[in-house]
Amino acid sequence: MRASQFASMRSQIFRAAMSIPANIAEGRRQQSEKEFARFLGYALNSSSELEYHLIVARDTKAIREGDFVSLVSQTITVRKMLYGLIRRLSTPEIGTIAPPLKKARSP
């Protein structure tokens, strides 16, 4: 997707893709698993947004079918992992995840 006519689409795809791990990382730094799950929900929403942008990119011939299949498959795999982690966090007896690391104090 190099043509300048697809610059905006490329930017949207990049932003949605980068938002997924950014929300996971930000959520992990929260004080509770409930807050962490909220950020995982944001990451889940970003994965849906990414899938939509990939569909549009394929339909407008901005990306090849083979690239689309690979990228959307990876997106769906990540979404399934997010659903599993959210489900685990919402199950009290097994939903314990190690607390986030505390920030090191500067000297």
Gaussian input, Z-matrix of N, CA and C with variables (Angstrom, degrees):
# hf/3-21g

backbone

0 1
 N
 C     1     B1
 C     2     B2     1     A1
 N     3     B3     2     A2     1     D1
 C     4     B4     3     A3     2     D2
 C     5     B5     4     A4     3     D3
 N     6     B6     5     A5     4     D4
 C     7     B7     6     A6     5     D5
 C     8     B8     7     A7     6     D6
 N     9     B9     8     A8     7     D7
 C    10    B10     9     A9     8     D8
 C    11    B11    10    A10     9     D9
 N    12    B12    11    A11    10    D10
 C    13    B13    12    A12    11    D11
 C    14    B14    13    A13    12    D12
 N    15    B15    14    A14    13    D13
 C    16    B16    15    A15    14    D14
 C    17    B17    16    A16    15    D15
 N    18    B18    17    A17    16    D16
 C    19    B19    18    A18    17    D17
 C    20    B20    19    A19    18    D18
 N    21    B21    20    A20    19    D19
 C    22    B22    21    A21    20    D20
 C    23    B23    22    A22    21    D21
 N    24    B24    23    A23    22    D22
 C    25    B25    24    A24    23    D23
 C    26    B26    25    A25    24    D24
 N    27    B27    26    A26    25    D25
 C    28    B28    27    A27    26    D26
 C    29    B29    28    A28    27    D27
 N    30    B30    29    A29    28    D28
 C    31    B31    30    A30    29    D29
 C    32    B32    31    A31    30    D30
 N    33    B33    32    A32    31    D31
 C    34    B34    33    A33    32    D32
 C    35    B35    34    A34    33    D33
 N    36    B36    35    A35    34    D34
 C    37    B37    36    A36    35    D35
 C    38    B38    37    A37    36    D36
 N    39    B39    38    A38    37    D37
 C    40    B40    39    A39    38    D38
 C    41    B41    40    A40    39    D39
 N    42    B42    41    A41    40    D40
 C    43    B43    42    A42    41    D41
 C    44    B44    43    A43    42    D42
 N    45    B45    44    A44    43    D43
 C    46    B46    45    A45    44    D44
 C    47    B47    46    A46    45    D45
 N    48    B48    47    A47    46    D46
 C    49    B49    48    A48    47    D47
 C    50    B50    49    A49    48    D48
 N    51    B51    50    A50    49    D49
 C    52    B52    51    A51    50    D50
 C    53    B53    52    A52    51    D51
 N    54    B54    53    A53    52    D52
 C    55    B55    54    A54    53    D53
 C    56    B56    55    A55    54    D54
 N    57    B57    56    A56    55    D55
 C    58    B58    57    A57    56    D56
 C    59    B59    58    A58    57    D57
 N    60    B60    59    A59    58    D58
 C    61    B61    60    A60    59    D59
 C    62    B62    61    A61    60    D60
 N    63    B63    62    A62    61    D61
 C    64    B64    63    A63    62    D62
 C    65    B65    64    A64    63    D63
 N    66    B66    65    A65    64    D64
 C    67    B67    66    A66    65    D65
 C    68    B68    67    A67    66    D66
 N    69    B69    68    A68    67    D67
 C    70    B70    69    A69    68    D68
 C    71    B71    70    A70    69    D69
 N    72    B72    71    A71    70    D70
 C    73    B73    72    A72    71    D71
 C    74    B74    73    A73    72    D72
 N    75    B75    74    A74    73    D73
 C    76    B76    75    A75    74    D74
 C    77    B77    76    A76    75    D75
 N    78    B78    77    A77    76    D76
 C    79    B79    78    A78    77    D77
 C    80    B80    79    A79    78    D78
 N    81    B81    80    A80    79    D79
 C    82    B82    81    A81    80    D80
 C    83    B83    82    A82    81    D81
 N    84    B84    83    A83    82    D82
 C    85    B85    84    A84    83    D83
 C    86    B86    85    A85    84    D84
 N    87    B87    86    A86    85    D85
 C    88    B88    87    A87    86    D86
 C    89    B89    88    A88    87    D87
 N    90    B90    89    A89    88    D88
 C    91    B91    90    A90    89    D89
 C    92    B92    91    A91    90    D90
 N    93    B93    92    A92    91    D91
 C    94    B94    93    A93    92    D92
 C    95    B95    94    A94    93    D93
 N    96    B96    95    A95    94    D94
 C    97    B97    96    A96    95    D95
 C    98    B98    97    A97    96    D96
 N    99    B99    98    A98    97    D97
 C   100   B100    99    A99    98    D98
 C   101   B101   100   A100    99    D99
 N   102   B102   101   A101   100   D100
 C   103   B103   102   A102   101   D101
 C   104   B104   103   A103   102   D102
 N   105   B105   104   A104   103   D103
 C   106   B106   105   A105   104   D104
 C   107   B107   106   A106   105   D105
 N   108   B108   107   A107   106   D106
 C   109   B109   108   A108   107   D107
 C   110   B110   109   A109   108   D108
 N   111   B111   110   A110   109   D109
 C   112   B112   111   A111   110   D110
 C   113   B113   112   A112   111   D111
 N   114   B114   113   A113   112   D112
 C   115   B115   114   A114   113   D113
 C   116   B116   115   A115   114   D114
 N   117   B117   116   A116   115   D115
 C   118   B118   117   A117   116   D116
 C   119   B119   118   A118   117   D117
 N   120   B120   119   A119   118   D118
 C   121   B121   120   A120   119   D119
 C   122   B122   121   A121   120   D120
 N   123   B123   122   A122   121   D121
 C   124   B124   123   A123   122   D122
 C   125   B125   124   A124   123   D123
 N   126   B126   125   A125   124   D124
 C   127   B127   126   A126   125   D125
 C   128   B128   127   A127   126   D126
 N   129   B129   128   A128   127   D127
 C   130   B130   129   A129   128   D128
 C   131   B131   130   A130   129   D129
 N   132   B132   131   A131   130   D130
 C   133   B133   132   A132   131   D131
 C   134   B134   133   A133   132   D132
 N   135   B135   134   A134   133   D133
 C   136   B136   135   A135   134   D134
 C   137   B137   136   A136   135   D135
 N   138   B138   137   A137   136   D136
 C   139   B139   138   A138   137   D137
 C   140   B140   139   A139   138   D138
 N   141   B141   140   A140   139   D139
 C   142   B142   141   A141   140   D140
 C   143   B143   142   A142   141   D141
 N   144   B144   143   A143   142   D142
 C   145   B145   144   A144   143   D143
 C   146   B146   145   A145   144   D144
 N   147   B147   146   A146   145   D145
 C   148   B148   147   A147   146   D146
 C   149   B149   148   A148   147   D147
 N   150   B150   149   A149   148   D148
 C   151   B151   150   A150   149   D149
 C   152   B152   151   A151   150   D150
 N   153   B153   152   A152   151   D151
 C   154   B154   153   A153   152   D152
 C   155   B155   154   A154   153   D153
 N   156   B156   155   A155   154   D154
 C   157   B157   156   A156   155   D155
 C   158   B158   157   A157   156   D156
 N   159   B159   158   A158   157   D157
 C   160   B160   159   A159   158   D158
 C   161   B161   160   A160   159   D159
 N   162   B162   161   A161   160   D160
 C   163   B163   162   A162   161   D161
 C   164   B164   163   A163   162   D162
 N   165   B165   164   A164   163   D163
 C   166   B166   165   A165   164   D164
 C   167   B167   166   A166   165   D165
 N   168   B168   167   A167   166   D166
 C   169   B169   168   A168   167   D167
 C   170   B170   169   A169   168   D168
 N   171   B171   170   A170   169   D169
 C   172   B172   171   A171   170   D170
 C   173   B173   172   A172   171   D171
 N   174   B174   173   A173   172   D172
 C   175   B175   174   A174   173   D173
 C   176   B176   175   A175   174   D174
 N   177   B177   176   A176   175   D175
 C   178   B178   177   A177   176   D176
 C   179   B179   178   A178   177   D177
 N   180   B180   179   A179   178   D178
 C   181   B181   180   A180   179   D179
 C   182   B182   181   A181   180   D180
 N   183   B183   182   A182   181   D181
 C   184   B184   183   A183   182   D182
 C   185   B185   184   A184   183   D183
 N   186   B186   185   A185   184   D184
 C   187   B187   186   A186   185   D185
 C   188   B188   187   A187   186   D186
 N   189   B189   188   A188   187   D187
 C   190   B190   189   A189   188   D188
 C   191   B191   190   A190   189   D189
 N   192   B192   191   A191   190   D190
 C   193   B193   192   A192   191   D191
 C   194   B194   193   A193   192   D192
 N   195   B195   194   A194   193   D193
 C   196   B196   195   A195   194   D194
 C   197   B197   196   A196   195   D195
 N   198   B198   197   A197   196   D196
 C   199   B199   198   A198   197   D197
 C   200   B200   199   A199   198   D198
 N   201   B201   200   A200   199   D199
 C   202   B202   201   A201   200   D200
 C   203   B203   202   A202   201   D201
 N   204   B204   203   A203   202   D202
 C   205   B205   204   A204   203   D203
 C   206   B206   205   A205   204   D204
 N   207   B207   206   A206   205   D205
 C   208   B208   207   A207   206   D206
 C   209   B209   208   A208   207   D207
 N   210   B210   209   A209   208   D208
 C   211   B211   210   A210   209   D209
 C   212   B212   211   A211   210   D210
 N   213   B213   212   A212   211   D211
 C   214   B214   213   A213   212   D212
 C   215   B215   214   A214   213   D213
 N   216   B216   215   A215   214   D214
 C   217   B217   216   A216   215   D215
 C   218   B218   217   A217   216   D216
 N   219   B219   218   A218   217   D217
 C   220   B220   219   A219   218   D218
 C   221   B221   220   A220   219   D219
 N   222   B222   221   A221   220   D220
 C   223   B223   222   A222   221   D221
 C   224   B224   223   A223   222   D222
 N   225   B225   224   A224   223   D223
 C   226   B226   225   A225   224   D224
 C   227   B227   226   A226   225   D225
 N   228   B228   227   A227   226   D226
 C   229   B229   228   A228   227   D227
 C   230   B230   229   A229   228   D228
 N   231   B231   230   A230   229   D229
 C   232   B232   231   A231   230   D230
 C   233   B233   232   A232   231   D231
 N   234   B234   233   A233   232   D232
 C   235   B235   234   A234   233   D233
 C   236   B236   235   A235   234   D234
 N   237   B237   236   A236   235   D235
 C   238   B238   237   A237   236   D236
 C   239   B239   238   A238   237   D237
 N   240   B240   239   A239   238   D238
 C   241   B241   240   A240   239   D239
 C   242   B242   241   A241   240   D240
 N   243   B243   242   A242   241   D241
 C   244   B244   243   A243   242   D242
 C   245   B245   244   A244   243   D243
 N   246   B246   245   A245   244   D244
 C   247   B247   246   A246   245   D245
 C   248   B248   247   A247   246   D246
 N   249   B249   248   A248   247   D247
 C   250   B250   249   A249   248   D248
 C   251   B251   250   A250   249   D249
 N   252   B252   251   A251   250   D250
 C   253   B253   252   A252   251   D251
 C   254   B254   253   A253   252   D252
 N   255   B255   254   A254   253   D253
 C   256   B256   255   A255   254   D254
 C   257   B257   256   A256   255   D255
 N   258   B258   257   A257   256   D256
 C   259   B259   258   A258   257   D257
 C   260   B260   259   A259   258   D258
 N   261   B261   260   A260   259   D259
 C   262   B262   261   A261   260   D260
 C   263   B263   262   A262   261   D261
 N   264   B264   263   A263   262   D262
 C   265   B265   264   A264   263   D263
 C   266   B266   265   A265   264   D264
 N   267   B267   266   A266   265   D265
 C   268   B268   267   A267   266   D266
 C   269   B269   268   A268   267   D267
 N   270   B270   269   A269   268   D268
 C   271   B271   270   A270   269   D269
 C   272   B272   271   A271   270   D270
 N   273   B273   272   A272   271   D271
 C   274   B274   273   A273   272   D272
 C   275   B275   274   A274   273   D273
 N   276   B276   275   A275   274   D274
 C   277   B277   276   A276   275   D275
 C   278   B278   277   A277   276   D276
 N   279   B279   278   A278   277   D277
 C   280   B280   279   A279   278   D278
 C   281   B281   280   A280   279   D279
 N   282   B282   281   A281   280   D280
 C   283   B283   282   A282   281   D281
 C   284   B284   283   A283   282   D282
 N   285   B285   284   A284   283   D283
 C   286   B286   285   A285   284   D284
 C   287   B287   286   A286   285   D285
 N   288   B288   287   A287   286   D286
 C   289   B289   288   A288   287   D287
 C   290   B290   289   A289   288   D288
 N   291   B291   290   A290   289   D289
 C   292   B292   291   A291   290   D290
 C   293   B293   292   A292   291   D291
 N   294   B294   293   A293   292   D292
 C   295   B295   294   A294   293   D293
 C   296   B296   295   A295   294   D294
 N   297   B297   296   A296   295   D295
 C   298   B298   297   A297   296   D296
 C   299   B299   298   A298   297   D297
 N   300   B300   299   A299   298   D298
 C   301   B301   300   A300   299   D299
 C   302   B302   301   A301   300   D300
 N   303   B303   302   A302   301   D301
 C   304   B304   303   A303   302   D302
 C   305   B305   304   A304   303   D303
 N   306   B306   305   A305   304   D304
 C   307   B307   306   A306   305   D305
 C   308   B308   307   A307   306   D306
 N   309   B309   308   A308   307   D307
 C   310   B310   309   A309   308   D308
 C   311   B311   310   A310   309   D309
 N   312   B312   311   A311   310   D310
 C   313   B313   312   A312   311   D311
 C   314   B314   313   A313   312   D312
 N   315   B315   314   A314   313   D313
 C   316   B316   315   A315   314   D314
 C   317   B317   316   A316   315   D315
 N   318   B318   317   A317   316   D316
 C   319   B319   318   A318   317   D317
 C   320   B320   319   A319   318   D318

   B1=1.4422
   B2=1.5232
   B3=1.3036
   B4=1.4666
   B5=1.5215
   B6=1.2936
   B7=1.4635
   B8=1.5261
   B9=1.3154
   B10=1.4694
   B11=1.5248
   B12=1.3260
   B13=1.4655
   B14=1.5250
   B15=1.3336
   B16=1.4645
   B17=1.5234
   B18=1.3182
   B19=1.4706
   B20=1.5226
   B21=1.3085
   B22=1.4618
   B23=1.5277
   B24=1.3269
   B25=1.4564
   B26=1.5314
   B27=1.3109
   B28=1.4646
   B29=1.5287
   B30=1.3156
   B31=1.4567
   B32=1.5330
   B33=1.3097
   B34=1.4680
   B35=1.5331
   B36=1.3259
   B37=1.4618
   B38=1.5269
   B39=1.3235
   B40=1.4613
   B41=1.5268
   B42=1.3189
   B43=1.4665
   B44=1.5225
   B45=1.3340
   B46=1.4666
   B47=1.5239
   B48=1.3311
   B49=1.4671
   B50=1.5301
   B51=1.3126
   B52=1.4675
   B53=1.5313
   B54=1.3096
   B55=1.4552
   B56=1.5287
   B57=1.3130
   B58=1.4675
   B59=1.5286
   B60=1.3323
   B61=1.4727
   B62=1.5298
   B63=1.3248
   B64=1.4644
   B65=1.5253
   B66=1.3284
   B67=1.4650
   B68=1.5277
   B69=1.3235
   B70=1.4620
   B71=1.5303
   B72=1.3231
   B73=1.4661
   B74=1.5245
   B75=1.3194
   B76=1.4580
   B77=1.5238
   B78=1.3167
   B79=1.4582
   B80=1.5059
   B81=1.3120
   B82=1.4625
   B83=1.5212
   B84=1.2952
   B85=1.4677
   B86=1.5347
   B87=1.3198
   B88=1.4611
   B89=1.5264
   B90=1.3160
   B91=1.4673
   B92=1.5250
   B93=1.3194
   B94=1.4670
   B95=1.5304
   B96=1.3085
   B97=1.4576
   B98=1.5253
   B99=1.3331
   B100=1.4663
   B101=1.5283
   B102=1.3289
   B103=1.4690
   B104=1.5301
   B105=1.3218
   B106=1.4620
   B107=1.5289
   B108=1.3300
   B109=1.4636
   B110=1.5358
   B111=1.3257
   B112=1.4750
   B113=1.5276
   B114=1.3188
   B115=1.4681
   B116=1.5292
   B117=1.3151
   B118=1.4683
   B119=1.5334
   B120=1.3220
   B121=1.4643
   B122=1.5195
   B123=1.3257
   B124=1.4657
   B125=1.5341
   B126=1.3281
   B127=1.4654
   B128=1.5268
   B129=1.3186
   B130=1.4617
   B131=1.5251
   B132=1.3157
   B133=1.4661
   B134=1.5216
   B135=1.3243
   B136=1.4684
   B137=1.5214
   B138=1.3312
   B139=1.4678
   B140=1.5315
   B141=1.3164
   B142=1.4667
   B143=1.5223
   B144=1.3260
   B145=1.4673
   B146=1.5282
   B147=1.3265
   B148=1.4620
   B149=1.5254
   B150=1.3136
   B151=1.4688
   B152=1.5326
   B153=1.3152
   B154=1.4632
   B155=1.5282
   B156=1.3333
   B157=1.4659
   B158=1.5329
   B159=1.3239
   B160=1.4656
   B161=1.5268
   B162=1.3199
   B163=1.4715
   B164=1.5269
   B165=1.3191
   B166=1.4671
   B167=1.5272
   B168=1.3295
   B169=1.4683
   B170=1.5290
   B171=1.3137
   B172=1.4690
   B173=1.5244
   B174=1.3130
   B175=1.4693
   B176=1.5255
   B177=1.3179
   B178=1.4710
   B179=1.5302
   B180=1.3313
   B181=1.4786
   B182=1.5306
   B183=1.3287
   B184=1.4615
   B185=1.5305
   B186=1.3353
   B187=1.4665
   B188=1.5303
   B189=1.3166
   B190=1.4672
   B191=1.5279
   B192=1.2974
   B193=1.4658
   B194=1.5291
   B195=1.3204
   B196=1.4640
   B197=1.5236
   B198=1.3309
   B199=1.4708
   B200=1.5219
   B201=1.3238
   B202=1.4647
   B203=1.5204
   B204=1.3342
   B205=1.4688
   B206=1.5265
   B207=1.3243
   B208=1.4584
   B209=1.5319
   B210=1.3236
   B211=1.4606
   B212=1.5217
   B213=1.3097
   B214=1.4609
   B215=1.5331
   B216=1.3250
   B217=1.4643
   B218=1.5253
   B219=1.3185
   B220=1.4655
   B221=1.5263
   B222=1.3195
   B223=1.4616
   B224=1.5221
   B225=1.3174
   B226=1.4689
   B227=1.5229
   B228=1.3285
   B229=1.4667
   B230=1.5287
   B231=1.3195
   B232=1.4679
   B233=1.5227
   B234=1.3210
   B235=1.4649
   B236=1.5275
   B237=1.3199
   B238=1.4639
   B239=1.5244
   B240=1.3330
   B241=1.4618
   B242=1.5237
   B243=1.3224
   B244=1.4628
   B245=1.5248
   B246=1.3379
   B247=1.4637
   B248=1.5220
   B249=1.3349
   B250=1.4595
   B251=1.5201
   B252=1.3273
   B253=1.4612
   B254=1.5249
   B255=1.3118
   B256=1.4679
   B257=1.5228
   B258=1.3163
   B259=1.4665
   B260=1.5377
   B261=1.3270
   B262=1.4693
   B263=1.5314
   B264=1.3026
   B265=1.4634
   B266=1.5222
   B267=1.3260
   B268=1.4615
   B269=1.5272
   B270=1.3395
   B271=1.4550
   B272=1.5248
   B273=1.3427
   B274=1.4664
   B275=1.5270
   B276=1.3091
   B277=1.4595
   B278=1.5246
   B279=1.3158
   B280=1.4654
   B281=1.5203
   B282=1.3094
   B283=1.4610
   B284=1.5109
   B285=1.3182
   B286=1.4488
   B287=1.5118
   B288=1.2845
   B289=1.4587
   B290=1.5146
   B291=1.2962
   B292=1.4597
   B293=1.5256
   B294=1.3258
   B295=1.4722
   B296=1.5264
   B297=1.3334
   B298=1.4703
   B299=1.5184
   B300=1.3180
   B301=1.4523
   B302=1.5191
   B303=1.3152
   B304=1.4640
   B305=1.5122
   B306=1.3197
   B307=1.4604
   B308=1.5244
   B309=1.3016
   B310=1.4655
   B311=1.5154
   B312=1.2987
   B313=1.4656
   B314=1.5108
   B315=1.2968
   B316=1.4515
   B317=1.5316
   B318=1.3267
   B319=1.4763
   B320=1.4926
   A1=107.71
   A2=115.71
   A3=120.21
   A4=113.61
   A5=118.11
   A6=120.36
   A7=110.66
   A8=115.31
   A9=119.86
   A10=111.88
   A11=116.96
   A12=119.46
   A13=111.80
   A14=116.69
   A15=120.67
   A16=112.49
   A17=117.87
   A18=121.43
   A19=111.83
   A20=117.22
   A21=120.96
   A22=110.73
   A23=116.34
   A24=120.59
   A25=110.35
   A26=116.30
   A27=121.42
   A28=109.62
   A29=116.58
   A30=121.44
   A31=111.09
   A32=117.38
   A33=121.12
   A34=111.09
   A35=116.37
   A36=120.30
   A37=109.72
   A38=116.26
   A39=121.00
   A40=111.04
   A41=117.28
   A42=121.07
   A43=111.76
   A44=116.38
   A45=119.74
   A46=110.47
   A47=116.27
   A48=120.26
   A49=111.06
   A50=118.05
   A51=121.46
   A52=112.14
   A53=116.53
   A54=120.65
   A55=111.93
   A56=117.67
   A57=120.65
   A58=110.69
   A59=119.72
   A60=118.16
   A61=112.79
   A62=117.53
   A63=119.58
   A64=110.45
   A65=117.22
   A66=120.33
   A67=111.69
   A68=117.19
   A69=119.86
   A70=109.54
   A71=116.59
   A72=120.46
   A73=111.52
   A74=116.85
   A75=119.84
   A76=110.88
   A77=116.53
   A78=120.38
   A79=112.74
   A80=116.32
   A81=120.37
   A82=111.67
   A83=117.01
   A84=121.30
   A85=112.71
   A86=117.31
   A87=120.25
   A88=110.20
   A89=115.51
   A90=120.91
   A91=114.75
   A92=117.86
   A93=119.05
   A94=110.38
   A95=114.49
   A96=119.63
   A97=111.21
   A98=116.11
   A99=119.88
   A100=110.29
   A101=116.63
   A102=120.43
   A103=110.49
   A104=116.73
   A105=121.31
   A106=109.44
   A107=116.64
   A108=121.10
   A109=110.98
   A110=116.31
   A111=119.61
   A112=110.34
   A113=117.10
   A114=120.69
   A115=111.62
   A116=116.98
   A117=119.35
   A118=109.50
   A119=116.18
   A120=120.10
   A121=111.59
   A122=116.52
   A123=119.79
   A124=109.82
   A125=116.44
   A126=120.42
   A127=110.30
   A128=116.22
   A129=121.40
   A130=110.87
   A131=116.30
   A132=120.63
   A133=110.92
   A134=116.93
   A135=120.41
   A136=111.16
   A137=117.13
   A138=119.49
   A139=110.47
   A140=116.87
   A141=120.01
   A142=110.85
   A143=116.09
   A144=120.70
   A145=110.09
   A146=116.63
   A147=120.89
   A148=110.69
   A149=116.83
   A150=119.68
   A151=110.63
   A152=116.59
   A153=120.18
   A154=111.08
   A155=116.98
   A156=120.34
   A157=110.97
   A158=117.01
   A159=119.99
   A160=111.17
   A161=116.70
   A162=120.68
   A163=110.07
   A164=116.38
   A165=120.41
   A166=110.06
   A167=116.87
   A168=120.87
   A169=110.84
   A170=116.65
   A171=119.49
   A172=110.74
   A173=116.62
   A174=120.90
   A175=112.87
   A176=116.61
   A177=120.50
   A178=111.40
   A179=115.42
   A180=122.23
   A181=112.72
   A182=115.94
   A183=119.56
   A184=110.75
   A185=116.36
   A186=120.44
   A187=108.76
   A188=114.61
   A189=119.97
   A190=110.34
   A191=115.95
   A192=122.14
   A193=111.24
   A194=116.96
   A195=120.21
   A196=112.53
   A197=116.07
   A198=120.40
   A199=110.25
   A200=115.96
   A201=120.42
   A202=110.57
   A203=117.05
   A204=121.22
   A205=110.32
   A206=116.56
   A207=120.67
   A208=111.62
   A209=116.85
   A210=120.96
   A211=112.72
   A212=117.19
   A213=119.22
   A214=109.86
   A215=117.12
   A216=120.64
   A217=110.64
   A218=116.89
   A219=120.96
   A220=110.82
   A221=116.34
   A222=120.93
   A223=110.63
   A224=116.89
   A225=121.32
   A226=110.41
   A227=117.48
   A228=120.86
   A229=110.23
   A230=116.70
   A231=120.41
   A232=109.71
   A233=117.45
   A234=120.94
   A235=110.63
   A236=117.30
   A237=120.74
   A238=111.02
   A239=116.89
   A240=120.17
   A241=110.80
   A242=116.52
   A243=120.13
   A244=110.98
   A245=117.28
   A246=120.46
   A247=110.50
   A248=116.71
   A249=120.46
   A250=112.14
   A251=116.68
   A252=119.94
   A253=111.10
   A254=117.46
   A255=120.45
   A256=109.82
   A257=117.01
   A258=121.37
   A259=110.04
   A260=116.01
   A261=119.61
   A262=110.96
   A263=116.89
   A264=120.16
   A265=112.31
   A266=117.26
   A267=120.11
   A268=112.27
   A269=117.30
   A270=121.48
   A271=107.61
   A272=117.43
   A273=121.07
   A274=115.51
   A275=118.10
   A276=119.00
   A277=114.17
   A278=118.09
   A279=119.06
   A280=111.82
   A281=117.10
   A282=120.43
   A283=115.28
   A284=117.41
   A285=117.35
   A286=111.27
   A287=114.02
   A288=121.76
   A289=106.06
   A290=117.09
   A291=121.26
   A292=110.25
   A293=117.08
   A294=119.85
   A295=110.31
   A296=116.32
   A297=118.90
   A298=110.28
   A299=115.13
   A300=120.02
   A301=109.42
   A302=115.82
   A303=119.27
   A304=109.03
   A305=115.69
   A306=120.72
   A307=109.45
   A308=115.02
   A309=119.99
   A310=108.52
   A311=115.88
   A312=120.08
   A313=109.75
   A314=114.79
   A315=120.31
   A316=109.23
   A317=117.29
   A318=119.66
   A319=113.32
   D1=77.65
   D2=-175.80
   D3=-106.86
   D4=-20.93
   D5=-175.73
   D6=-60.91
   D7=140.69
   D8=-178.31
   D9=-62.92
   D10=-23.39
   D11=179.21
   D12=-67.17
   D13=-17.19
   D14=-179.62
   D15=-106.05
   D16=12.92
   D17=-177.21
   D18=-58.82
   D19=-43.49
   D20=-179.60
   D21=-65.17
   D22=-42.82
   D23=179.33
   D24=-64.22
   D25=-43.31
   D26=178.72
   D27=-59.36
   D28=-42.69
   D29=178.95
   D30=-62.62
   D31=-44.06
   D32=179.76
   D33=-63.87
   D34=-41.50
   D35=178.56
   D36=-63.10
   D37=-45.44
   D38=179.95
   D39=-61.52
   D40=-45.04
   D41=-178.99
   D42=-63.01
   D43=-45.12
   D44=179.79
   D45=-63.81
   D46=-42.11
   D47=-179.70
   D48=-64.74
   D49=-41.63
   D50=-179.04
   D51=-73.54
   D52=-24.64
   D53=-179.81
   D54=-68.58
   D55=-28.66
   D56=-177.79
   D57=-62.41
   D58=-60.84
   D59=-179.21
   D60=-68.19
   D61=-28.42
   D62=178.82
   D63=-63.62
   D64=-42.45
   D65=178.63
   D66=-68.56
   D67=-35.86
   D68=176.95
   D69=-63.52
   D70=-47.33
   D71=-179.87
   D72=-63.33
   D73=-44.79
   D74=179.97
   D75=-64.32
   D76=-41.07
   D77=179.73
   D78=-64.98
   D79=-35.59
   D80=-178.94
   D81=-64.10
   D82=-25.75
   D83=179.82
   D84=-82.62
   D85=-1.94
   D86=-178.86
   D87=-74.44
   D88=167.80
   D89=-173.19
   D90=-84.67
   D91=-16.36
   D92=-178.00
   D93=-137.31
   D94=160.64
   D95=177.29
   D96=-67.68
   D97=-30.85
   D98=177.10
   D99=-62.57
   D100=-43.43
   D101=177.73
   D102=-67.13
   D103=-39.59
   D104=177.20
   D105=-58.95
   D106=-45.72
   D107=-179.97
   D108=-61.40
   D109=-34.99
   D110=178.26
   D111=-61.97
   D112=-44.03
   D113=178.42
   D114=-69.46
   D115=-32.18
   D116=174.30
   D117=-63.83
   D118=-34.79
   D119=175.24
   D120=-63.23
   D121=-38.89
   D122=176.18
   D123=-63.51
   D124=-41.65
   D125=178.41
   D126=-63.27
   D127=-39.14
   D128=177.27
   D129=-61.62
   D130=-43.66
   D131=177.31
   D132=-62.54
   D133=-39.26
   D134=178.21
   D135=-65.08
   D136=-34.25
   D137=178.19
   D138=-67.47
   D139=-36.39
   D140=175.82
   D141=-66.84
   D142=-40.88
   D143=177.12
   D144=-62.23
   D145=-43.58
   D146=178.82
   D147=-60.86
   D148=-44.37
   D149=179.10
   D150=-59.72
   D151=-43.48
   D152=178.31
   D153=-59.34
   D154=-47.44
   D155=-179.46
   D156=-62.58
   D157=-36.53
   D158=177.52
   D159=-65.83
   D160=-39.13
   D161=177.30
   D162=-62.40
   D163=-45.44
   D164=178.40
   D165=-61.97
   D166=-43.39
   D167=179.68
   D168=-60.78
   D169=-40.77
   D170=177.24
   D171=-66.60
   D172=-46.45
   D173=-176.77
   D174=-64.21
   D175=-29.37
   D176=179.48
   D177=-93.79
   D178=5.37
   D179=179.26
   D180=65.91
   D181=24.10
   D182=176.66
   D183=-75.42
   D184=-27.99
   D185=174.29
   D186=-129.53
   D187=154.63
   D188=179.65
   D189=-74.51
   D190=155.39
   D191=-179.65
   D192=-56.58
   D193=-43.75
   D194=-179.72
   D195=-61.64
   D196=-40.69
   D197=176.84
   D198=-65.60
   D199=-41.41
   D200=178.71
   D201=-59.16
   D202=-49.21
   D203=-177.34
   D204=-58.38
   D205=-45.41
   D206=179.92
   D207=-63.84
   D208=-48.19
   D209=-177.04
   D210=-67.42
   D211=-41.47
   D212=-178.63
   D213=-71.19
   D214=-32.94
   D215=176.09
   D216=-63.41
   D217=-43.33
   D218=177.86
   D219=-64.99
   D220=-39.01
   D221=179.19
   D222=-63.55
   D223=-42.80
   D224=179.50
   D225=-66.40
   D226=-38.50
   D227=177.79
   D228=-61.89
   D229=-44.69
   D230=178.29
   D231=-62.56
   D232=-41.96
   D233=179.84
   D234=-60.77
   D235=-42.66
   D236=178.30
   D237=-61.78
   D238=-40.21
   D239=177.80
   D240=-64.23
   D241=-40.62
   D242=178.36
   D243=-63.77
   D244=-44.67
   D245=176.92
   D246=-57.72
   D247=-43.77
   D248=-179.70
   D249=-62.71
   D250=-42.50
   D251=179.72
   D252=-67.97
   D253=-40.57
   D254=177.22
   D255=-62.83
   D256=-43.00
   D257=179.01
   D258=-61.95
   D259=-42.44
   D260=179.38
   D261=-63.76
   D262=-41.28
   D263=179.50
   D264=-66.01
   D265=-27.52
   D266=-177.93
   D267=-87.91
   D268=-1.85
   D269=177.11
   D270=-100.29
   D271=106.42
   D272=-170.83
   D273=-55.60
   D274=-43.62
   D275=-173.65
   D276=-71.87
   D277=-24.28
   D278=178.95
   D279=-120.38
   D280=6.49
   D281=-173.48
   D282=-87.35
   D283=21.82
   D284=-179.41
   D285=-90.55
   D286=124.18
   D287=178.50
   D288=-120.92
   D289=144.64
   D290=-179.02
   D291=-52.80
   D292=140.56
   D293=179.96
   D294=-65.42
   D295=156.76
   D296=178.70
   D297=-64.05
   D298=152.26
   D299=177.19
   D300=-67.23
   D301=140.64
   D302=177.80
   D303=-77.75
   D304=147.36
   D305=178.53
   D306=-67.00
   D307=137.56
   D308=176.00
   D309=-72.46
   D310=141.08
   D311=178.71
   D312=-83.03
   D313=140.59
   D314=177.17
   D315=-77.98
   D316=143.75
   D317=179.82
   D318=-67.37

